[in-house]
Amino acid sequence: MKIAMISEHASPLAAKGGLGGADGGGQNVFVAELATELGRQGHGVTVYTRRDAPALPDRVRLAPGVTVEHVPAGPAAHVAKDDLLPWMDDFGRYLERRWAADPPDVAHAHFWMSGLAAVQAAEPRPGRRVPVVQTYHALGTVKRRHQGDKDTSPASRIRLERAIGRGADAVIATCSDETAELAAMGVPLDRVSVVPCGVDLDLFTLAGHTADGRSAHRLVVLSRLVERKGVDTAVQALAHLPNTELAVAGGPPRAGLDGDPEVRRLRRVARDAGVAGRVEFLGRLGRDEVAPVLRSASLVVTLPWYEPFGMVPLEAMACGVPVVASGVGGHLDTVVHGVTGVHVPPRDPLAAAGAIGGLLGDPAGRAAMGFAGADRARTRYAWSRVAAETVGVYQRASALCEVAA
């Protein structure tokens, strides 16, 4: 198939350069890995992402069969994703022009603003109709529910997300929990398929697990450093866990940590909890640095308030490291409670400390969970399987368009 992917703020090229900033995270990796695997399986993929620097080339080869195309929409500079809505009409018009003479077989939009551009560009024209598949990656209804007045999304987000879901030919939910949210939005469930994120099983492996050689237990948090990711919960839990240290990866490069507002806030939390000497901030990691850091952990801890999918638990499981995760969103699918890790309530440091302490005191149980997690990652979340399931959704969306025509 000839596949157009639209990822307006999350360039797949950033996946190799180190993630962890406010707008750089799982979606970049998701798009990069899915596009690469689709190319490996013989499809042709063009990923359209916004030009955010003037020196970027028009097109870049990401992998065999995969090209990234930089779209002129708004200033050629960094713009926070929540401020990009005014430029989506320009993005959509660019796609219209590109697809006029050579339309793709399917358009797969990642994030709601990408959906706006895709639906606009795919509007029926004489003799053609490009099917649109939508993956939200996060829903405005959930964000508003958990963040309240701290939600910086455009006021029209929820209304527009609902319209996109009703206008798309298919919607891919990344976890089971998301389907209920989509139904409440009025998205027809016969258009919704659950296809999870995948994990790179060549990069994230059991080899080289180093946690057992340490004198103290080591917890690792790998996350964008924004408040809703719940890193402060892990820091506060540390106060109840003697002989344990916490490594926090993510945020700006290490040299920029002192100037980062969220790092400064987390350091205050650590001081107030009396654990400042046991918390280390590693800064942003390159993609090839992630697996060794995860393998250095006795446990990987991920405690967001909500989580549309969450790639870190999968990456930890593939490395054979048990996970303590808040029991929300995608974590309910990926982390099997009591088998590959444990679920805890979000924003509850005492519950997190209890679960972490119980596992730290049970090395045999941790080892069993590690092996079970690696097996689950291999059998369910390989990118080859995820890409094949995604192509199945593309084909069904295309068939629906042919019937409608």
Secondary structure, 3 states (H helix, E strand, C coil): CEEEEECCCCCHHHHHCCECCCCCCHHHHHHHHHHHHHHHCCCEEEEEEECCCCCCCCEEEEECCEEEEEECCCCCCCCCHHHCHHHHHHHHHHHHHHHHHCCCCEEEEECHHHHHHHHHHCCCECCECCCEEEECCCCHHHHHHHHHHHCCCCCCHHHHHHHHHHHCCEEEECCHHHHHHHHHHCCCHHHEEECCCCECCCCCCCCCCCHHHCCCEEEEEECCCCHHHCHHHHHHHHHHCCCEEEEEECCCCHHHHHHCHHHHHHHHHHHHHCCHHHEEEEECECHHHHHHHHHCCCEEEECCCCCCCCCHHHHHHHCCCCEEEECCCCHHHHCCECCCEEEECCCCHHHHHHHHHHHHCCHHHHHHHHHHHHHHHHHHCEHHHHHHHHHHHHHHHHHHHHHHC
